[in-house]
Amino acid sequence: MKPKPLVWPYRKIEWANAEIKKLDAKIKRRFLRDSYATRVRLNAERTEETHEFRPPSVTADMQVSVKNVLQTLREPLDNTLAIISNKYGGKTTGLSFPFGECMKKYRAEVDKLQKLLPKAAVEIVEQAQTYPGGNEHLRTLHYFTRDQRHRIPIDPINIGTSYTMKSLGMYSGRLIRLGYRFGTQMIPDPANNLVVPEGRPAPEFLMQDGNGQPRILFRPDIAAGDNEMEFVAVTPGAKFKADIKPTFDITLAGIPALKREPIIITLHQISHLVEGIVLAFEKRFFP
């Protein structure tokens, strides 16, 4: 049986999908736990005791896995252009999908392709919207895989932290602050009720338990200087019991448009987009 012309691009996409599934399992094993270690810090004046989570770190093999997936998903785009060029007797090296750093460079890359590929192929390329300000998911491929040999590597995984609280009981001492120093927080009022400080954003109340018990979601203000691991401040030596769990946002680093999107979802969306582009070429040139 004669192999399909685009068999290798599809194989690479399948391999990337399998690696995304493995990465998802690694992240869940490492970050989804019933309990997390904590540590205590005392301020210089010895008036405030801050309790922080000690989260697991992102392993080196996780960082490498993401880079490998992104590199592998970039290759089908370039490979497909070379296969189509070969079909029409053109060159099979030096062709790459356009991801110019600015519109001028992007247009120059497209102009180059117009001299090497059929008009219909260039139209599919332009429809992918890989120009600056275009499809952020596809441009992520360029951001992490450009000039691999000549740049300082960038860790692709970023961890953001927030946490939810179900209950807090003070046995001795005094609560100073529940939540983040600069982000969302609650403090005790004179009657010892927890209130949101005036002028501060309120935490979110979530109904997520099966028994209908609410949880309170606290978010840090990183720009203001919050320590994402901090969850409560009390007077030194205070005793308390809390049902508080951190929530880790595992996202792609350096991509502001995707900073709130879980990395596994991002990788799957990139894979679907790449496969859709390869499929568009296949339908047009290898029906």
C-alpha positions as a Markdown table, in Angstrom:
| # | Residue | x | y | z |
|---|---|---|---|---|
| 1 | Met | 0.0 | 0.0 | 0.0 |
| 2 | Lys | 1.4 | 3.4 | -1.0 |
| 3 | Pro | 2.0 | 5.6 | 2.1 |
| 4 | Lys | 0.1 | 8.9 | 2.4 |
| 5 | Pro | 2.3 | 11.9 | 1.4 |
| 6 | Leu | 1.7 | 13.6 | 4.8 |
| 7 | Val | 2.2 | 10.5 | 6.9 |
| 8 | Trp | 5.1 | 12.0 | 8.8 |
| 9 | Pro | 3.4 | 15.2 | 9.8 |
| 10 | Tyr | 0.5 | 13.1 | 11.2 |
| 11 | Arg | 2.9 | 10.8 | 13.0 |
| 12 | Lys | 4.5 | 13.7 | 14.7 |
| 13 | Ile | 1.2 | 15.1 | 15.8 |
| 14 | Glu | 0.2 | 11.7 | 17.2 |
| 15 | Trp | 3.5 | 11.5 | 19.1 |
| 16 | Ala | 3.0 | 14.9 | 20.6 |
| 17 | Asn | -0.6 | 14.0 | 21.7 |
| 18 | Ala | 0.8 | 10.9 | 23.5 |
| 19 | Glu | 3.4 | 13.0 | 25.2 |
| 20 | Ile | 0.8 | 15.6 | 26.3 |
| 21 | Lys | -1.2 | 12.8 | 27.9 |
| 22 | Lys | 2.0 | 11.6 | 29.8 |
| 23 | Leu | 2.7 | 15.1 | 30.9 |
| 24 | Asp | -0.9 | 15.5 | 32.2 |
| 25 | Ala | -0.5 | 12.4 | 34.3 |
| 26 | Lys | 2.9 | 13.7 | 35.7 |
| 27 | Ile | 1.4 | 17.1 | 36.6 |
| 28 | Lys | -1.6 | 15.5 | 38.4 |
| 29 | Arg | 0.6 | 13.1 | 40.3 |
| 30 | Arg | 2.9 | 15.9 | 41.5 |
| 31 | Phe | 0.4 | 18.7 | 42.2 |
| 32 | Leu | -2.9 | 17.2 | 43.1 |
| 33 | Arg | -2.5 | 16.0 | 46.7 |
| 34 | Asp | -4.6 | 15.7 | 49.8 |
| 35 | Ser | -2.1 | 17.7 | 51.8 |
| 36 | Tyr | 0.9 | 19.9 | 51.3 |
| 37 | Ala | 3.9 | 20.8 | 53.6 |
| 38 | Thr | 3.9 | 24.2 | 55.1 |
| 39 | Arg | 6.6 | 26.5 | 56.8 |
| 40 | Val | 6.5 | 29.4 | 59.2 |
| 41 | Arg | 8.3 | 32.8 | 58.8 |
| 42 | Leu | 8.6 | 35.4 | 61.6 |
| 43 | Asn | 9.0 | 39.0 | 60.6 |
| 44 | Ala | 11.9 | 41.1 | 61.7 |
| 45 | Glu | 9.9 | 42.8 | 64.5 |
| 46 | Arg | 8.8 | 39.4 | 65.7 |
| 47 | Thr | 5.2 | 40.5 | 65.7 |
| 48 | Glu | 3.8 | 38.5 | 62.8 |
| 49 | Glu | 4.0 | 34.8 | 62.0 |
| 50 | Thr | 3.3 | 34.0 | 58.4 |
| 51 | His | 2.4 | 30.5 | 57.3 |
| 52 | Glu | 3.2 | 29.4 | 53.8 |
| 53 | Phe | 2.7 | 26.4 | 51.6 |
| 54 | Arg | 5.8 | 24.5 | 50.3 |
| 55 | Pro | 4.6 | 23.4 | 46.9 |
| 56 | Pro | 6.3 | 20.8 | 44.8 |
| 57 | Ser | 8.5 | 22.1 | 42.1 |
| 58 | Val | 8.3 | 21.6 | 38.4 |
| 59 | Thr | 10.7 | 18.8 | 37.5 |
| 60 | Ala | 13.3 | 19.2 | 34.8 |
| 61 | Asp | 11.8 | 16.4 | 32.7 |
| 62 | Met | 8.4 | 18.3 | 32.7 |
| 63 | Gln | 10.1 | 21.4 | 31.3 |
| 64 | Val | 11.9 | 19.3 | 28.6 |
| 65 | Ser | 8.7 | 17.5 | 27.8 |
| 66 | Val | 6.9 | 20.7 | 27.0 |
| 67 | Lys | 9.7 | 22.0 | 24.9 |
| 68 | Asn | 9.8 | 18.7 | 23.0 |
| 69 | Val | 6.1 | 18.7 | 22.4 |
| 70 | Leu | 6.2 | 22.3 | 21.0 |
| 71 | Gln | 9.2 | 21.5 | 18.8 |
| 72 | Thr | 7.4 | 18.4 | 17.5 |
| 73 | Leu | 4.2 | 20.3 | 16.8 |
| 74 | Arg | 6.1 | 23.0 | 14.9 |
| 75 | Glu | 7.8 | 20.5 | 12.5 |
| 76 | Pro | 4.6 | 19.3 | 10.8 |
| 77 | Leu | 3.9 | 22.8 | 9.5 |
| 78 | Asp | 7.4 | 23.2 | 7.9 |
| 79 | Asn | 7.4 | 19.5 | 6.8 |
| 80 | Thr | 4.1 | 20.0 | 5.0 |
| 81 | Leu | 5.3 | 23.0 | 3.0 |
| 82 | Ala | 8.4 | 21.0 | 1.9 |
| 83 | Ile | 6.2 | 18.1 | 0.8 |
| 84 | Ile | 3.9 | 20.3 | -1.2 |
| 85 | Ser | 6.9 | 22.1 | -2.8 |
| 86 | Asn | 8.4 | 18.7 | -3.7 |
| 87 | Lys | 5.1 | 17.7 | -5.3 |
| 88 | Tyr | 5.4 | 20.6 | -7.7 |
| 89 | Gly | 9.1 | 20.1 | -8.4 |
| 90 | Gly | 10.3 | 22.8 | -6.0 |
| 91 | Lys | 13.0 | 22.8 | -3.3 |
| 92 | Thr | 12.5 | 20.7 | -0.2 |
| 93 | Thr | 14.8 | 22.6 | 2.2 |
| 94 | Gly | 14.7 | 26.1 | 3.7 |
| 95 | Leu | 10.9 | 26.3 | 3.7 |
| 96 | Ser | 9.3 | 27.3 | 7.0 |
| 97 | Phe | 6.0 | 28.6 | 8.2 |
| 98 | Pro | 6.0 | 32.4 | 8.6 |
| 99 | Phe | 6.1 | 33.7 | 12.2 |
| 100 | Gly | 7.8 | 37.0 | 11.6 |
| 101 | Glu | 8.7 | 39.1 | 14.7 |
| 102 | Cys | 6.9 | 42.1 | 13.1 |
| 103 | Met | 4.5 | 42.4 | 10.2 |
| 104 | Lys | 7.2 | 43.5 | 7.8 |
| 105 | Lys | 9.2 | 40.3 | 8.4 |
| 106 | Tyr | 6.0 | 38.2 | 8.3 |
| 107 | Arg | 5.1 | 39.7 | 4.9 |
| 108 | Ala | 8.7 | 39.1 | 3.7 |
| 109 | Glu | 8.4 | 35.4 | 4.7 |
| 110 | Val | 5.0 | 35.1 | 2.9 |
| 111 | Asp | 6.5 | 36.7 | -0.2 |
| 112 | Lys | 9.2 | 34.2 | -0.2 |
| 113 | Leu | 6.7 | 31.3 | 0.0 |
| 114 | Gln | 4.7 | 32.8 | -2.9 |
| 115 | Lys | 7.7 | 32.2 | -5.1 |
| 116 | Leu | 8.0 | 28.6 | -4.0 |
| 117 | Leu | 4.5 | 27.3 | -3.5 |
| 118 | Pro | 1.2 | 27.2 | -5.4 |
| 119 | Lys | -1.2 | 30.1 | -4.6 |
| 120 | Ala | -3.6 | 27.9 | -2.8 |
| 121 | Ala | -0.9 | 26.7 | -0.4 |
| 122 | Val | 0.0 | 30.3 | 0.4 |
| 123 | Glu | -3.7 | 31.0 | 1.1 |
| 124 | Ile | -3.8 | 28.2 | 3.6 |
| 125 | Val | -0.7 | 29.6 | 5.3 |
| 126 | Glu | -2.2 | 33.1 | 5.5 |
| 127 | Gln | -5.5 | 31.7 | 6.9 |
| 128 | Ala | -3.5 | 30.3 | 9.9 |
| 129 | Gln | -2.9 | 33.9 | 11.1 |
| 130 | Thr | 0.6 | 33.3 | 12.4 |
| 131 | Tyr | 1.5 | 37.0 | 12.1 |
| 132 | Pro | 2.2 | 39.2 | 15.2 |
| 133 | Gly | -1.1 | 39.8 | 17.0 |
| 134 | Gly | -2.7 | 36.8 | 15.2 |
| 135 | Asn | -3.3 | 33.3 | 16.6 |
| 136 | Glu | -1.5 | 33.3 | 20.0 |
| 137 | His | -1.6 | 29.5 | 20.3 |
| 138 | Leu | 0.3 | 29.0 | 17.0 |
| 139 | Arg | 2.7 | 31.8 | 17.7 |
| 140 | Thr | 3.6 | 30.0 | 20.9 |
| 141 | Leu | 5.3 | 27.4 | 18.7 |
| 142 | His | 7.5 | 30.1 | 17.3 |
| 143 | Tyr | 8.2 | 31.7 | 20.7 |
| 144 | Phe | 9.6 | 28.5 | 22.3 |
| 145 | Thr | 11.2 | 26.9 | 19.2 |
| 146 | Arg | 12.9 | 29.8 | 17.4 |
| 147 | Asp | 16.6 | 29.5 | 16.8 |
| 148 | Gln | 17.0 | 26.7 | 19.4 |
| 149 | Arg | 20.7 | 26.4 | 19.1 |
| 150 | His | 21.5 | 30.1 | 19.5 |
| 151 | Arg | 19.3 | 31.3 | 22.4 |
| 152 | Ile | 19.4 | 30.9 | 26.1 |
| 153 | Pro | 16.7 | 28.2 | 26.8 |
| 154 | Ile | 13.5 | 29.5 | 28.4 |
| 155 | Asp | 11.6 | 27.3 | 30.9 |
| 156 | Pro | 8.2 | 26.9 | 29.4 |
| 157 | Ile | 6.2 | 26.0 | 32.5 |
| 158 | Asn | 5.0 | 28.7 | 34.9 |
| 159 | Ile | 3.3 | 28.0 | 38.3 |
| 160 | Gly | 0.7 | 30.4 | 39.7 |
| 161 | Thr | -0.9 | 29.8 | 43.1 |
| 162 | Ser | -4.1 | 30.7 | 44.7 |
| 163 | Tyr | -5.9 | 28.8 | 47.4 |
| 164 | Thr | -9.3 | 28.0 | 48.8 |
| 165 | Met | -10.4 | 27.9 | 52.4 |
| 166 | Lys | -13.3 | 26.0 | 53.9 |
| 167 | Ser | -12.8 | 26.6 | 57.6 |
| 168 | Leu | -10.5 | 28.2 | 60.1 |
| 169 | Gly | -10.5 | 27.8 | 63.8 |
| 170 | Met | -8.3 | 29.8 | 66.3 |
| 171 | Tyr | -7.4 | 28.0 | 69.5 |
| 172 | Ser | -5.0 | 30.6 | 70.9 |
| 173 | Gly | -3.3 | 33.8 | 69.8 |
| 174 | Arg | -4.8 | 36.2 | 67.3 |
| 175 | Leu | -5.5 | 36.1 | 63.5 |
| 176 | Ile | -3.8 | 39.1 | 61.8 |
| 177 | Arg | -4.7 | 38.3 | 58.2 |
| 178 | Leu | -6.3 | 35.5 | 56.2 |
| 179 | Gly | -5.2 | 35.6 | 52.6 |
| 180 | Tyr | -2.5 | 37.5 | 50.8 |
| 181 | Arg | -0.7 | 40.7 | 51.9 |
| 182 | Phe | -1.6 | 42.6 | 48.8 |
| 183 | Gly | -4.1 | 40.4 | 47.0 |
| 184 | Thr | -7.5 | 39.3 | 48.3 |
| 185 | Gln | -7.6 | 39.0 | 52.1 |
| 186 | Met | -9.9 | 39.1 | 55.1 |
| 187 | Ile | -9.1 | 40.5 | 58.6 |
| 188 | Pro | -10.9 | 40.3 | 62.0 |
| 189 | Asp | -13.0 | 43.3 | 62.9 |
| 190 | Pro | -13.4 | 44.6 | 66.5 |
| 191 | Ala | -16.1 | 41.9 | 67.1 |
| 192 | Asn | -13.7 | 39.3 | 65.7 |
| 193 | Asn | -15.7 | 38.7 | 62.5 |
| 194 | Leu | -13.8 | 38.2 | 59.3 |
| 195 | Val | -14.3 | 41.2 | 56.9 |
| 196 | Val | -12.8 | 42.5 | 53.7 |
| 197 | Pro | -10.6 | 45.6 | 54.4 |
| 198 | Glu | -12.0 | 48.8 | 52.9 |
| 199 | Gly | -10.9 | 49.5 | 49.4 |
| 200 | Arg | -9.7 | 45.9 | 48.8 |
| 201 | Pro | -11.2 | 43.4 | 46.4 |
| 202 | Ala | -13.3 | 40.7 | 48.0 |
| 203 | Pro | -12.3 | 37.0 | 47.7 |
| 204 | Glu | -14.6 | 34.7 | 45.6 |
| 205 | Phe | -17.1 | 32.4 | 47.3 |
| 206 | Leu | -17.3 | 29.0 | 45.6 |
| 207 | Met | -20.0 | 26.4 | 46.0 |
| 208 | Gln | -18.0 | 23.4 | 45.0 |
| 209 | Asp | -18.5 | 20.7 | 47.7 |
| 210 | Gly | -21.1 | 18.0 | 47.3 |
| 211 | Asn | -22.6 | 19.0 | 50.7 |
| 212 | Gly | -23.1 | 22.6 | 49.6 |
| 213 | Gln | -20.4 | 24.0 | 51.9 |
| 214 | Pro | -18.8 | 27.0 | 50.3 |
| 215 | Arg | -15.1 | 27.6 | 49.9 |
| 216 | Ile | -13.4 | 31.0 | 49.7 |
| 217 | Leu | -10.9 | 31.6 | 46.9 |
| 218 | Phe | -8.0 | 34.0 | 47.6 |
| 219 | Arg | -5.9 | 35.3 | 44.8 |
| 220 | Pro | -2.5 | 37.0 | 45.1 |
| 221 | Asp | -1.4 | 40.3 | 43.6 |
| 222 | Ile | 1.9 | 39.3 | 42.1 |
| 223 | Ala | 2.6 | 42.8 | 40.6 |
| 224 | Ala | 2.3 | 44.3 | 44.1 |
| 225 | Gly | 4.8 | 41.8 | 45.5 |
| 226 | Asp | 2.7 | 39.0 | 47.0 |
| 227 | Asn | 4.3 | 35.8 | 48.0 |
| 228 | Glu | 2.0 | 33.3 | 46.3 |
| 229 | Met | 2.7 | 30.6 | 49.0 |
| 230 | Glu | 1.5 | 32.7 | 52.0 |
| 231 | Phe | -2.0 | 31.9 | 53.3 |
| 232 | Val | -2.4 | 33.2 | 56.8 |
| 233 | Ala | -0.7 | 35.6 | 59.3 |
| 234 | Val | -1.1 | 35.2 | 63.0 |
| 235 | Thr | 0.5 | 36.5 | 66.2 |
| 236 | Pro | 3.7 | 34.5 | 67.1 |
| 237 | Gly | 2.9 | 31.1 | 68.7 |
| 238 | Ala | -0.8 | 31.2 | 67.8 |
| 239 | Lys | -2.5 | 27.8 | 67.5 |
| 240 | Phe | -5.1 | 27.3 | 64.8 |
| 241 | Lys | -6.6 | 24.6 | 62.6 |
| 242 | Ala | -7.5 | 25.3 | 58.9 |
| 243 | Asp | -9.0 | 23.5 | 56.0 |
| 244 | Ile | -7.0 | 25.3 | 53.3 |
| 245 | Lys | -5.8 | 23.9 | 50.0 |
| 246 | Pro | -3.6 | 25.6 | 47.4 |
| 247 | Thr | -4.6 | 25.6 | 43.7 |
| 248 | Phe | -1.8 | 25.5 | 41.2 |
| 249 | Asp | -2.2 | 27.1 | 37.8 |
| 250 | Ile | 0.3 | 25.3 | 35.6 |
| 251 | Thr | 0.6 | 27.5 | 32.5 |
| 252 | Leu | 3.0 | 28.4 | 29.7 |
| 253 | Ala | 5.5 | 31.0 | 30.8 |
| 254 | Gly | 6.1 | 34.2 | 28.8 |
| 255 | Ile | 2.8 | 34.2 | 26.9 |
| 256 | Pro | 0.5 | 36.9 | 28.5 |
| 257 | Ala | -2.5 | 36.0 | 26.4 |
| 258 | Leu | -2.4 | 32.4 | 27.7 |
| 259 | Lys | -1.4 | 33.1 | 31.3 |
| 260 | Arg | -4.7 | 31.9 | 32.7 |
| 261 | Glu | -5.1 | 28.8 | 30.5 |
| 262 | Pro | -3.9 | 25.4 | 31.9 |
| 263 | Ile | -0.9 | 24.2 | 30.0 |
| 264 | Ile | -2.4 | 20.9 | 29.1 |
| 265 | Ile | -5.4 | 22.6 | 27.5 |
| 266 | Thr | -3.0 | 25.0 | 25.7 |
| 267 | Leu | -1.0 | 22.1 | 24.3 |
| 268 | His | -4.1 | 20.2 | 23.1 |
| 269 | Gln | -5.4 | 23.4 | 21.4 |
| 270 | Ile | -2.1 | 23.9 | 19.6 |
| 271 | Ser | -2.1 | 20.3 | 18.5 |
| 272 | His | -5.7 | 20.6 | 17.1 |
| 273 | Leu | -4.7 | 23.7 | 15.3 |
| 274 | Val | -1.6 | 22.2 | 13.7 |
| 275 | Glu | -3.6 | 19.1 | 12.7 |
| 276 | Gly | -6.3 | 21.3 | 11.2 |
| 277 | Ile | -3.7 | 23.1 | 9.0 |
| 278 | Val | -2.2 | 19.8 | 7.9 |
| 279 | Leu | -5.6 | 18.5 | 7.1 |
| 280 | Ala | -6.4 | 21.6 | 5.0 |
| 281 | Phe | -3.3 | 21.0 | 2.9 |
| 282 | Glu | -4.2 | 17.3 | 2.5 |
| 283 | Lys | -7.7 | 18.0 | 1.3 |
| 284 | Arg | -6.5 | 20.6 | -1.2 |
| 285 | Phe | -3.4 | 18.9 | -2.6 |
| 286 | Phe | -3.7 | 15.2 | -1.8 |
| 287 | Pro | -7.5 | 14.5 | -2.1 |
